[in-house]
Amino acid sequence: MRHPIYSGLLVFAVGRMLSAGRSRLLPAGLLTLLLTGKARWEEQLLTARFPDYRQYAASTPRFWPGMPLLRRINPPPVTDAKH
């Protein structure tokens, strides 16, 4: 996975939501949106700096390893190729 720390934070947020009930649904959702956006931004920077990053991203899931459905939800970064 490309973002193991973010994955850990999301697992923690989901665990807190499940243990605390609906009161934690909004914070878990907001954290998911924040971390997904931050990961995409970081991946754009990495793709611009390291051209081979796109190939790595295409073969490595963003957050959850071994889950093809979630790979489609979290596709590799798309950037404007300026060569």
C-alpha positions in Angstrom: 0.0 0.0 0.0 1.2 3.5 -0.8 -0.1 5.3 2.3 0.2 2.9 5.3 0.0 5.7 7.9 -3.2 7.0 6.4 -4.6 3.5 6.3 -3.9 3.1 10.0 -5.6 6.3 10.8 -8.7 5.2 8.8 -8.8 1.8 10.5 -8.6 3.7 13.9 -11.4 6.1 12.8 -13.7 3.2 11.7 -13.0 1.3 14.9 -13.9 4.4 17.0 -17.0 4.9 14.9 -18.1 1.3 15.5 -17.4 1.5 19.2 -19.0 4.9 19.8 -21.9 4.6 17.5 -23.2 7.2 15.0 -21.7 10.1 16.9 -18.3 9.3 15.2 -19.7 8.8 11.7 -19.1 12.4 10.7 -15.5 12.7 12.0 -14.6 9.4 10.3 -16.1 10.5 7.0 -14.4 13.9 7.2 -11.1 12.2 7.9 -11.5 9.9 5.0 -12.2 12.8 2.6 -9.2 14.7 4.1 -6.7 11.8 3.8 -7.9 10.9 0.3 -7.4 14.5 -0.9 -4.0 14.7 0.8 -2.9 11.4 -0.7 -4.0 12.5 -4.2 -2.1 15.8 -3.8 1.0 14.1 -2.6 0.8 11.6 -5.5 0.6 14.5 -8.0 3.8 15.9 -6.5 5.5 12.5 -6.6 4.5 11.9 -10.2 5.8 15.3 -11.3 9.2 14.6 -9.5 9.5 10.9 -10.3 8.1 9.9 -13.7 8.2 6.1 -12.8 5.8 6.8 -9.8 2.8 6.4 -12.1 3.8 2.8 -12.9 4.3 2.1 -9.2 1.0 3.6 -8.3 -0.8 1.5 -11.0 0.4 -1.7 -9.4 0.2 -0.7 -5.7 -3.1 0.1 -3.9 -3.4 3.4 -2.3 -4.9 2.4 1.1 -6.0 -1.3 1.2 -3.9 -4.1 -0.1 -5.4 -7.1 -1.8 -8.9 -5.6 -2.3 -9.6 -5.1 -6.0 -12.9 -3.3 -5.4 -11.1 -0.6 -3.4 -8.4 -0.3 -6.0 -11.0 0.9 -8.4 -12.4 3.3 -5.8 -8.8 4.6 -5.2 -7.3 4.7 -8.7 -3.7 5.7 -9.5 -3.0 9.4 -9.7 -3.9 11.3 -12.9 -1.7 14.2 -13.8 -1.0 16.3 -16.8 2.0 14.8 -18.6 4.3 17.6 -19.6 7.4 16.3 -21.2 
